[in-house]
């Protein structure tokens, strides 16, 4: 079964990373995100961490990039979410993560709740703590298993809509629609 094979491959990748000496992993020097927003067609390469410190100008650039694209409202993005994205990008050795939805204003979230299913009333998107993503060249099931393996927060699997939701809430998993 493909999903099982993907899961086993991810386990091997994570296992090899865990065996690497800590100094090789901890002192990489920089952390960068390569993102593409499917609705705005914007791309960003943001080096948000260097020499043990966050680069706040780059974090502000990421907050703008991850804004509510429907009304250009910007909101503080949870640093744990930025790190979660970085961990997924690193684990999958991806060149770019595609953003489907990031921060949503309350207005946008209410609009989406009334026009589609699967949108939570108190969505983590409205708090800057969630993002919906896919990764070119990586199956959705592999992306789901990668996010789950990190145990950093919520993981929602939306195969019909072709994205995985990640957030910095309590670790949990759901699939939409339910089988």
Backbone as ProteinMPNN parsed JSONL, in Angstrom:
{"seq_chain_A": "XXXXXXXXXXXXXXXXXXXXXXXXXXXXXXXXXXXXXXXXXXXXXXXXXXXXXXXXXXXXXXXXXXXXXXXXXXXXXXXXXXXXXXXXXXXXXXXXXXXXXXXXXXXXXXXXXXXXXXXXXXXXXXXXXXXXXXXXXXXXXXXXXXXXXXXXXXXXXXXXXXXXXXXXXXXXXXXXXXX", "coords_chain_A": {"N_chain_A": [[0.842, -1.179, 0.0], [0.59, 2.201, -0.843], [0.463, 4.397, 1.018], [1.428, 3.227, 3.405], [4.023, 2.544, 2.636], [5.035, 5.101, 2.116], [4.895, 6.091, 4.721], [6.727, 4.42, 6.051], [9.073, 5.136, 4.693], [9.337, 7.801, 5.496], [9.766, 7.388, 8.216], [12.278, 6.213, 8.129], [13.784, 8.341, 7.104], [13.485, 10.233, 9.204], [14.67, 8.762, 11.242], [17.36, 8.521, 10.392], [18.079, 11.228, 10.501], [17.903, 11.629, 13.24], [20.063, 10.205, 14.113], [22.223, 11.677, 13.372], [25.029, 13.632, 14.402], [24.436, 15.997, 16.982], [25.648, 18.516, 16.74], [25.911, 18.899, 14.012], [23.293, 19.201, 13.144], [22.198, 21.234, 14.785], [23.761, 23.535, 14.419], [23.38, 24.628, 11.869], [23.359, 27.156, 10.917], [21.537, 28.826, 9.372], [17.989, 29.284, 8.884], [15.633, 28.867, 6.458], [12.688, 29.572, 4.578], [10.975, 28.468, 1.726], [8.41, 29.533, -0.069], [5.293, 29.436, -1.869], [2.43, 31.112, -2.83], [-0.655, 30.01, -3.765], [-2.871, 31.526, -4.524], [-2.198, 34.261, -4.711], [-0.024, 34.133, -6.292], [2.473, 34.782, -5.447], [5.887, 34.471, -4.48], [8.202, 33.597, -1.925], [11.371, 33.706, -0.441], [12.523, 33.329, 2.549], [14.884, 33.942, 4.901], [14.683, 33.363, 8.018], [15.939, 32.927, 10.385], [19.124, 33.104, 11.837], [22.394, 32.348, 12.914], [21.577, 31.61, 15.512], [19.519, 33.394, 16.146], [16.331, 34.99, 15.641], [15.331, 36.695, 12.683], [13.803, 39.526, 12.564], [12.803, 41.273, 10.614], [12.51, 39.577, 8.436], [10.619, 37.827, 9.473], [8.464, 39.565, 9.61], [8.111, 39.944, 6.859], [7.235, 37.374, 6.216], [4.833, 37.37, 7.638], [3.395, 39.255, 6.154], [3.318, 37.895, 3.695], [1.791, 35.66, 4.412], [-0.684, 36.718, 4.847], [-4.258, 37.51, 5.004], [-5.338, 37.014, 2.009], [-7.613, 37.836, 0.759], [-8.481, 40.273, 1.744], [-6.207, 41.624, 2.352], [-5.454, 41.826, 5.027], [-3.17, 41.782, 7.668], [-1.595, 39.734, 10.095], [-0.107, 38.764, 13.202], [1.996, 35.985, 13.004], [2.269, 32.851, 14.441], [5.313, 31.907, 15.864], [5.905, 29.244, 16.3], [4.449, 28.044, 14.282], [5.811, 28.899, 11.998], [8.223, 27.574, 12.477], [7.258, 24.959, 12.374], [6.495, 24.732, 9.684], [9.053, 24.996, 8.599], [10.264, 22.68, 9.653], [8.798, 20.683, 8.338], [9.451, 21.25, 5.663], [12.206, 20.721, 5.787], [12.251, 17.998, 6.588], [11.052, 16.758, 4.413], [12.755, 17.467, 2.434], [12.061, 19.454, 0.633], [11.794, 21.827, -2.021], [10.019, 23.877, -2.157], [7.116, 25.027, -0.527], [3.682, 24.985, -1.038], [1.237, 27.348, -0.351], [-2.081, 27.31, 0.558], [-4.025, 28.402, 2.211], [-3.663, 30.708, 4.82], [-3.338, 32.961, 7.362], [-6.57, 34.095, 8.299], [-8.978, 36.598, 8.319], [-11.6, 37.319, 10.693], [-13.939, 37.947, 9.33], [-13.467, 36.814, 6.755], [-13.234, 34.133, 7.514], [-15.816, 33.619, 8.536], [-17.309, 34.015, 6.207], [-16.307, 31.884, 4.623], [-17.162, 29.736, 6.193], [-19.9, 29.833, 5.77], [-20.092, 29.212, 3.118], [-18.778, 26.882, 2.511], [-17.893, 23.544, 3.542], [-16.357, 22.204, 6.511], [-14.968, 24.267, 7.752], [-13.883, 25.651, 10.664], [-15.551, 27.366, 13.335], [-14.078, 28.809, 15.282], [-11.496, 28.963, 14.104], [-8.019, 28.109, 13.947], [-6.731, 29.475, 11.991], [-7.608, 32.104, 12.157], [-6.14, 33.081, 14.176], [-3.554, 33.201, 13.423], [-2.232, 30.809, 13.572], [-2.351, 28.609, 11.934], [-2.108, 26.854, 8.817], [-2.815, 25.904, 5.474], [-1.536, 23.521, 3.298], [0.391, 22.181, 0.507], [2.846, 20.146, -1.128], [4.774, 20.307, -3.937], [5.433, 17.441, -5.912], [5.359, 15.706, -3.807], [3.41, 13.261, -2.344], [0.11, 13.7, -1.029], [-0.52, 12.053, 1.11], [2.025, 11.369, 2.074], [2.886, 13.886, 2.911], [1.02, 14.325, 4.939], [1.764, 12.249, 6.761], [4.338, 13.116, 7.337], [3.865, 15.54, 8.697], [2.404, 14.54, 10.881], [4.371, 12.941, 12.081], [6.025, 14.776, 13.274], [4.707, 15.71, 15.497], [3.757, 18.242, 16.393], [1.42, 19.665, 16.487], [-1.987, 20.188, 15.384], [-3.205, 18.176, 12.681], [-4.817, 18.105, 9.72], [-6.343, 16.237, 7.203], [-7.168, 16.647, 3.93], [-8.057, 15.22, 1.382], [-9.771, 15.433, -0.9], [-9.788, 18.143, -1.419], [-7.176, 18.547, -1.824], [-5.085, 19.274, 0.063], [-3.149, 19.634, 3.106], [-3.837, 20.475, 6.386], [-2.138, 22.253, 8.871], [-1.576, 23.069, 12.292], [-0.81, 24.906, 15.33], [-2.02, 24.022, 17.582], [-3.177, 21.69, 20.11], [-1.73, 18.444, 19.676], [-3.399, 16.51, 17.292], [-5.528, 14.683, 15.034], [-7.434, 14.686, 12.009], [-9.652, 13.781, 9.353], [-11.07, 15.025, 6.395], [-13.507, 14.854, 3.923], [-15.01, 12.76, 6.46], [-14.622, 9.259, 6.266]], "CA_chain_A": [[0.0, 0.0, 0.0], [1.438, 3.383, -0.998], [0.548, 5.195, 2.234], [2.304, 2.534, 4.349], [5.378, 2.691, 2.12], [5.419, 6.488, 2.379], [5.106, 6.227, 6.155], [7.986, 3.744, 6.386], [10.167, 5.941, 4.155], [9.492, 8.953, 6.376], [10.376, 6.89, 9.447], [13.699, 6.037, 7.852], [14.366, 9.686, 7.0], [13.55, 10.808, 10.545], [15.639, 7.98, 12.006], [18.703, 8.914, 9.983], [18.302, 12.569, 11.052], [18.106, 11.526, 14.686], [21.384, 9.621, 14.367], [23.274, 12.641, 13.043], [25.516, 14.352, 15.572], [23.673, 17.209, 17.263], [26.325, 19.721, 16.28], [25.654, 19.086, 12.585], [21.919, 19.649, 12.955], [21.892, 22.448, 15.539], [24.55, 24.683, 13.981], [23.305, 24.762, 10.422], [23.621, 28.562, 10.599], [20.354, 29.582, 8.961], [16.732, 28.603, 8.575], [14.934, 29.587, 5.398], [11.47, 28.989, 4.014], [10.666, 28.725, 0.322], [6.953, 29.419, -0.128], [4.551, 29.939, -3.022], [1.007, 31.248, -2.505], [-1.368, 29.641, -4.996], [-3.889, 32.516, -4.876], [-1.585, 35.547, -5.076], [1.097, 33.798, -7.175], [3.698, 35.345, -4.886], [6.892, 33.554, -3.93], [9.091, 34.214, -0.957], [12.474, 32.969, 0.164], [12.762, 34.105, 3.767], [15.819, 33.419, 5.889], [14.077, 33.949, 9.213], [16.759, 32.612, 11.564], [20.552, 32.981, 11.514], [23.32, 32.436, 14.05], [20.894, 31.471, 16.794], [18.558, 34.467, 16.411], [15.329, 35.276, 14.623], [15.497, 37.927, 11.911], [12.443, 40.046, 12.673], [12.379, 41.833, 9.325], [12.065, 38.442, 7.615], [9.363, 37.344, 10.058], [7.44, 40.507, 9.14], [7.866, 39.603, 5.453], [6.412, 36.164, 6.223], [3.493, 37.762, 8.076], [2.746, 39.861, 4.994], [3.097, 36.832, 2.715], [0.759, 34.755, 4.922], [-1.843, 37.554, 5.16], [-5.543, 37.163, 4.41], [-5.193, 37.556, 0.652], [-8.894, 38.355, 0.282], [-8.639, 41.678, 2.143], [-4.854, 42.098, 2.676], [-5.248, 42.007, 6.462], [-1.958, 41.126, 8.171], [-1.717, 39.33, 11.496], [1.068, 38.094, 13.749], [2.025, 34.549, 12.764], [2.897, 32.122, 15.534], [6.66, 31.422, 15.54], [5.869, 27.781, 16.256], [3.948, 27.664, 12.961], [6.944, 29.1, 11.087], [9.14, 26.456, 12.736], [6.575, 23.747, 11.903], [6.682, 24.735, 8.231], [10.468, 24.734, 8.342], [10.516, 21.273, 9.963], [8.223, 19.889, 7.238], [10.292, 21.488, 4.489], [13.469, 20.02, 6.016], [12.011, 16.561, 6.618], [10.717, 16.303, 3.061], [13.772, 17.979, 1.51], [11.32, 20.123, -0.429], [12.315, 23.111, -2.475], [9.004, 24.907, -2.01], [5.817, 24.64, 0.018], [2.591, 25.781, -1.584], [0.276, 27.82, 0.639], [-3.445, 27.42, 0.067], [-4.663, 29.356, 3.11], [-2.882, 30.956, 6.038], [-4.179, 33.789, 8.235], [-7.881, 34.523, 7.8], [-9.717, 37.513, 9.193], [-12.882, 36.739, 11.157], [-14.888, 38.128, 8.24], [-13.192, 35.785, 5.751], [-13.545, 32.819, 8.079], [-17.278, 33.487, 8.563], [-17.741, 33.85, 4.815], [-15.985, 30.516, 4.207], [-18.037, 28.807, 6.947], [-21.239, 29.844, 5.18], [-20.033, 28.81, 1.716], [-18.112, 25.593, 2.332], [-17.893, 22.699, 4.731], [-15.049, 21.909, 7.088], [-14.329, 25.472, 8.287], [-14.228, 25.784, 12.078], [-15.977, 28.698, 13.77], [-12.93, 29.432, 15.954], [-10.353, 28.396, 13.394], [-6.664, 28.564, 14.259], [-6.34, 30.412, 10.926], [-7.922, 33.476, 12.584], [-5.188, 33.427, 15.236], [-2.193, 33.129, 12.878], [-1.649, 29.568, 14.076], [-2.678, 27.499, 11.035], [-1.86, 27.029, 7.391], [-3.153, 24.762, 4.621], [-0.385, 23.411, 2.402], [0.772, 20.99, -0.257], [4.246, 20.226, -1.551], [4.919, 19.719, -5.27], [6.262, 16.238, -6.01], [5.184, 14.892, -2.603], [2.005, 12.862, -2.229], [-0.592, 14.27, 0.108], [-0.409, 11.137, 2.247], [3.377, 11.522, 2.622], [2.877, 15.162, 3.631], [0.249, 14.084, 6.177], [2.595, 11.466, 7.68], [5.46, 13.959, 7.764], [3.347, 16.45, 9.722], [2.073, 13.745, 12.066], [5.596, 12.447, 12.72], [6.65, 15.862, 14.024], [3.948, 15.844, 16.755], [3.829, 19.654, 16.793], [0.106, 20.293, 16.558], [-3.054, 19.547, 14.647], [-3.006, 17.804, 11.279], [-6.056, 17.761, 9.035], [-6.095, 15.647, 5.883], [-8.262, 17.018, 3.046], [-7.649, 14.685, 0.08], [-10.612, 15.94, -2.003], [-9.392, 19.532, -1.68], [-5.748, 18.473, -2.145], [-4.191, 19.969, 0.978], [-3.029, 19.216, 4.499], [-3.901, 21.58, 7.334], [-1.331, 22.104, 10.086], [-1.73, 24.175, 13.222], [0.015, 24.794, 16.538], [-2.847, 23.627, 18.719], [-2.839, 20.385, 20.682], [-1.593, 17.4, 18.642], [-4.606, 15.771, 16.986], [-5.631, 14.369, 13.617], [-8.746, 14.451, 11.45], [-9.75, 13.665, 7.904], [-12.295, 15.621, 5.888], [-14.617, 14.375, 4.748], [-14.814, 11.478, 7.125], [-14.963, 8.15, 5.339]], "C_chain_A": [[0.889, 1.246, 0.0], [1.569, 4.163, 0.297], [1.481, 4.557, 3.249], [3.759, 2.69, 3.931], [5.892, 4.108, 2.373], [5.735, 6.686, 3.853], [6.436, 5.595, 6.57], [9.188, 4.551, 5.892], [10.42, 7.161, 5.032], [10.133, 8.553, 7.698], [11.865, 6.711, 9.285], [14.403, 7.387, 7.772], [14.533, 10.3, 8.386], [14.583, 10.082, 11.389], [17.072, 8.343, 11.672], [19.041, 10.292, 10.541], [18.583, 12.524, 12.536], [19.485, 10.984, 15.025], [22.529, 10.584, 14.072], [23.755, 13.331, 14.309], [24.772, 15.666, 15.745], [24.327, 18.456, 16.729], [26.093, 19.959, 14.793], [24.256, 19.638, 12.345], [21.672, 21.005, 13.605], [22.603, 23.681, 15.001], [24.535, 24.845, 12.465], [23.494, 26.211, 9.992], [22.389, 29.353, 10.268], [19.15, 28.662, 8.827], [16.005, 29.477, 7.569], [13.684, 28.835, 4.984], [11.33, 29.426, 2.567], [9.173, 28.48, 0.167], [6.411, 30.007, -1.419], [3.082, 29.983, -2.618], [0.201, 31.027, -3.776], [-2.403, 30.682, -5.43], [-3.294, 33.85, -5.318], [-0.464, 35.372, -6.095], [2.401, 34.449, -6.728], [4.602, 34.207, -4.406], [7.731, 34.328, -2.934], [10.167, 33.204, -0.578], [12.872, 33.813, 1.361], [13.727, 33.365, 4.67], [15.442, 34.1, 7.203], [14.893, 33.718, 10.485], [18.209, 32.462, 11.12], [21.361, 33.149, 12.793], [22.6, 32.454, 15.397], [19.866, 32.53, 17.112], [17.56, 34.604, 15.277], [15.649, 36.606, 13.957], [14.098, 38.53, 11.761], [11.939, 40.69, 11.387], [11.853, 40.725, 8.416], [10.772, 37.844, 8.159], [8.204, 38.261, 9.661], [7.101, 40.255, 7.673], [6.984, 38.359, 5.351], [4.985, 36.477, 6.668], [2.721, 38.43, 6.938], [2.386, 38.788, 3.972], [1.918, 35.941, 3.121], [-0.532, 35.486, 5.317], [-3.124, 36.941, 4.59], [-5.546, 37.813, 3.02], [-6.498, 38.142, 0.126], [-9.082, 39.835, 0.619], [-7.31, 42.323, 2.563], [-4.633, 42.39, 4.158], [-4.064, 41.152, 6.921], [-2.145, 40.84, 9.655], [-0.414, 38.678, 11.928], [0.936, 36.599, 13.513], [2.829, 33.897, 13.878], [4.273, 31.598, 15.086], [6.708, 29.897, 15.48], [5.345, 27.282, 14.915], [5.046, 27.817, 11.91], [7.928, 27.933, 11.241], [8.559, 25.127, 12.26], [6.727, 23.629, 10.388], [8.13, 24.394, 7.868], [10.802, 23.255, 8.587], [9.974, 20.361, 8.861], [9.078, 20.025, 5.99], [11.603, 20.713, 4.606], [13.292, 18.513, 5.947], [11.774, 16.002, 5.228], [11.748, 16.72, 2.015], [13.119, 18.69, 0.326], [11.958, 21.458, -0.776], [11.316, 24.223, -2.211], [7.735, 24.301, -1.431], [4.774, 25.565, -0.58], [1.578, 26.074, -0.487], [-1.086, 27.955, -0.03], [-4.19, 28.469, 0.893], [-3.797, 29.492, 4.349], [-3.772, 31.76, 6.984], [-5.486, 34.114, 7.524], [-8.485, 35.484, 8.81], [-11.005, 36.811, 9.632], [-13.94, 36.835, 10.052], [-14.715, 37.036, 7.18], [-13.574, 34.409, 6.277], [-15.057, 32.588, 8.127], [-17.843, 33.287, 7.161], [-17.513, 32.405, 4.359], [-16.864, 29.49, 4.925], [-19.424, 28.716, 6.318], [-21.256, 29.327, 3.743], [-19.308, 27.493, 1.466], [-18.137, 24.825, 3.648], [-16.467, 22.549, 5.244], [-14.296, 23.119, 7.617], [-14.816, 25.678, 9.723], [-14.597, 27.22, 12.433], [-14.815, 29.46, 14.412], [-11.626, 28.883, 15.39], [-9.024, 28.97, 13.878], [-6.143, 29.519, 13.176], [-6.556, 31.862, 11.376], [-6.975, 33.971, 13.672], [-3.742, 33.433, 14.728], [-1.469, 31.873, 13.311], [-1.942, 28.371, 13.193], [-2.375, 27.874, 9.596], [-2.269, 25.745, 6.677], [-2.112, 24.718, 3.512], [-0.439, 22.163, 1.528], [2.201, 21.219, -0.724], [4.369, 19.56, -2.916], [5.857, 18.514, -5.235], [6.165, 15.33, -4.793], [3.702, 14.545, -2.497], [1.401, 13.48, -0.974], [-0.479, 13.361, 1.334], [0.983, 11.212, 2.87], [3.476, 12.812, 3.425], [2.154, 15.007, 4.966], [1.116, 13.332, 7.191], [3.797, 12.261, 8.186], [5.008, 14.886, 8.889], [3.023, 15.696, 11.009], [3.327, 13.302, 12.814], [6.269, 13.511, 13.575], [5.959, 16.127, 15.361], [3.978, 17.272, 17.3], [2.474, 20.323, 16.925], [-0.908, 19.513, 15.765], [-2.685, 19.289, 13.206], [-4.355, 17.385, 10.72], [-5.735, 17.331, 7.617], [-7.328, 15.88, 5.021], [-7.956, 16.536, 1.632], [-8.484, 15.202, -1.093], [-10.235, 17.361, -2.389], [-7.897, 19.653, -1.943], [-4.886, 19.373, -1.259], [-4.17, 19.289, 2.334], [-3.032, 20.483, 5.338], [-2.937, 21.265, 8.472], [-1.597, 23.309, 10.98], [-0.917, 23.897, 14.475], [-0.829, 24.551, 17.788], [-2.355, 22.3, 19.287], [-2.683, 19.361, 19.55], [-2.887, 16.591, 18.515], [-4.651, 15.558, 15.489], [-7.1, 14.227, 13.231], [-8.625, 14.364, 9.945], [-11.091, 14.271, 7.501], [-12.408, 15.354, 4.392], [-14.277, 13.041, 5.411], [-15.245, 10.383, 6.162], [-16.33, 7.62, 5.581]], "O_chain_A": [[1.844, 1.323, 0.774], [2.677, 4.561, 0.656], [2.255, 5.263, 3.897], [4.628, 2.939, 4.767], [7.034, 4.297, 2.79], [6.706, 7.355, 4.206], [7.183, 6.179, 7.355], [10.203, 4.644, 6.583], [11.57, 7.521, 5.288], [10.953, 9.294, 8.241], [12.635, 7.019, 10.194], [15.497, 7.553, 8.312], [15.597, 10.827, 8.709], [15.297, 10.711, 12.17], [17.909, 8.46, 12.567], [20.159, 10.513, 11.006], [19.406, 13.288, 13.041], [20.021, 11.266, 16.097], [23.668, 10.342, 14.471], [22.953, 13.589, 15.207], [24.506, 16.368, 14.769], [23.631, 19.377, 16.301], [26.079, 21.109, 14.352], [24.054, 20.452, 11.444], [20.992, 21.846, 13.017], [22.074, 24.785, 15.126], [25.557, 25.16, 11.855], [23.763, 26.472, 8.819], [22.19, 30.44, 10.811], [19.275, 27.446, 8.68], [15.789, 30.667, 7.795], [13.638, 27.606, 5.036], [11.536, 30.59, 2.226], [8.719, 27.34, 0.262], [6.978, 30.939, -1.988], [2.548, 28.994, -2.116], [0.351, 31.765, -4.75], [-2.776, 30.713, -6.602], [-3.836, 34.5, -6.212], [-0.007, 36.346, -6.694], [3.317, 34.643, -7.527], [4.141, 33.144, -3.99], [7.946, 35.533, -3.069], [9.901, 32.013, -0.418], [13.478, 34.874, 1.215], [13.418, 32.276, 5.152], [15.822, 35.241, 7.467], [14.565, 34.257, 11.542], [18.493, 31.773, 10.14], [21.047, 33.986, 13.641], [22.96, 33.208, 16.301], [19.373, 32.579, 18.239], [17.881, 34.371, 14.111], [16.171, 37.524, 14.59], [13.311, 38.087, 10.924], [10.74, 40.644, 11.111], [10.864, 40.915, 7.709], [9.92, 37.403, 7.387], [7.095, 37.791, 9.406], [5.937, 40.34, 7.283], [6.092, 38.294, 4.505], [4.031, 35.912, 6.132], [1.523, 38.194, 6.779], [1.274, 38.775, 3.446], [1.138, 35.517, 2.268], [-1.367, 34.937, 6.035], [-3.085, 35.992, 3.807], [-5.738, 39.022, 2.891], [-6.484, 38.877, -0.861], [-9.751, 40.565, -0.113], [-7.297, 43.444, 3.073], [-3.713, 43.129, 4.506], [-3.973, 39.966, 6.606], [-2.778, 41.613, 10.374], [0.3, 38.105, 11.105], [-0.11, 36.011, 13.788], [3.928, 34.339, 14.212], [4.384, 30.93, 14.059], [7.468, 29.328, 14.697], [5.748, 26.214, 14.453], [5.195, 26.965, 11.034], [8.404, 27.378, 10.25], [9.299, 24.263, 11.79], [7.049, 22.559, 9.871], [8.391, 23.611, 6.954], [11.542, 22.65, 7.81], [10.618, 19.379, 8.495], [9.394, 19.031, 5.335], [12.06, 20.114, 3.632], [14.093, 17.822, 5.318], [12.236, 14.909, 4.9], [11.625, 16.364, 0.843], [13.552, 18.556, -0.819], [12.572, 22.118, 0.062], [11.702, 25.382, -2.056], [7.334, 23.198, -1.801], [4.959, 26.781, -0.625], [1.12, 25.171, 0.214], [-1.227, 28.626, -1.052], [-4.896, 29.316, 0.346], [-3.265, 28.507, 4.861], [-4.846, 31.294, 7.367], [-5.513, 34.373, 6.321], [-8.499, 35.213, 10.011], [-11.437, 35.836, 9.016], [-14.737, 35.916, 9.866], [-15.688, 36.41, 6.758], [-14.174, 33.611, 5.557], [-15.531, 31.5, 7.8], [-18.75, 32.48, 6.96], [-18.403, 31.78, 3.784], [-17.264, 28.49, 4.33], [-20.049, 27.656, 6.329], [-22.324, 29.036, 3.205], [-19.233, 27.038, 0.325], [-18.371, 25.39, 4.716], [-15.501, 22.742, 4.507], [-13.104, 23.019, 7.907], [-16.01, 25.856, 9.964], [-14.026, 28.169, 11.896], [-14.601, 30.634, 14.109], [-10.768, 28.4, 16.128], [-8.918, 30.159, 14.179], [-5.214, 30.287, 13.425], [-5.777, 32.746, 11.019], [-7.008, 35.144, 14.045], [-2.811, 33.643, 15.506], [-0.242, 31.858, 13.41], [-1.804, 27.231, 13.637], [-2.385, 29.045, 9.216], [-2.094, 24.645, 7.2], [-1.833, 25.728, 2.866], [-1.202, 21.23, 1.777], [2.699, 22.345, -0.715], [4.095, 18.366, -3.043], [6.923, 18.553, -4.62], [6.82, 14.289, -4.748], [2.845, 15.426, -2.554], [2.096, 13.744, 0.007], [-0.358, 13.843, 2.46], [1.104, 11.125, 4.092], [4.08, 12.832, 4.498], [2.618, 15.498, 5.995], [1.195, 13.731, 8.353], [4.221, 12.095, 9.33], [5.683, 15.005, 9.911], [3.336, 16.167, 12.102], [3.343, 13.288, 14.045], [7.006, 13.183, 14.505], [6.563, 16.708, 16.263], [4.191, 17.493, 18.492], [2.388, 21.443, 17.429], [-0.726, 18.324, 15.5], [-1.959, 20.062, 12.582], [-4.96, 16.422, 11.192], [-4.955, 17.978, 6.918], [-8.408, 15.377, 5.33], [-7.627, 17.347, 0.766], [-7.946, 15.39, -2.184], [-10.35, 17.741, -3.554], [-7.405, 20.738, -2.25], [-4.06, 20.139, -1.757], [-5.042, 18.487, 2.667], [-2.32, 21.442, 5.04], [-2.918, 20.145, 8.982], [-1.816, 24.421, 10.498], [-0.4, 22.795, 14.662], [-0.403, 24.84, 18.906], [-1.251, 21.85, 18.979], [-3.426, 19.41, 18.57], [-3.401, 16.059, 19.499], [-3.893, 16.186, 14.749], [-7.911, 13.72, 14.005], [-7.645, 14.807, 9.346], [-12.108, 14.066, 8.164], [-11.454, 15.619, 3.66], [-13.385, 12.311, 4.978], [-16.139, 10.582, 5.34], [-16.764, 6.695, 4.893]]}, "name": "protein", "num_of_chains": 1, "seq": "XXXXXXXXXXXXXXXXXXXXXXXXXXXXXXXXXXXXXXXXXXXXXXXXXXXXXXXXXXXXXXXXXXXXXXXXXXXXXXXXXXXXXXXXXXXXXXXXXXXXXXXXXXXXXXXXXXXXXXXXXXXXXXXXXXXXXXXXXXXXXXXXXXXXXXXXXXXXXXXXXXXXXXXXXXXXXXXXXXX"}
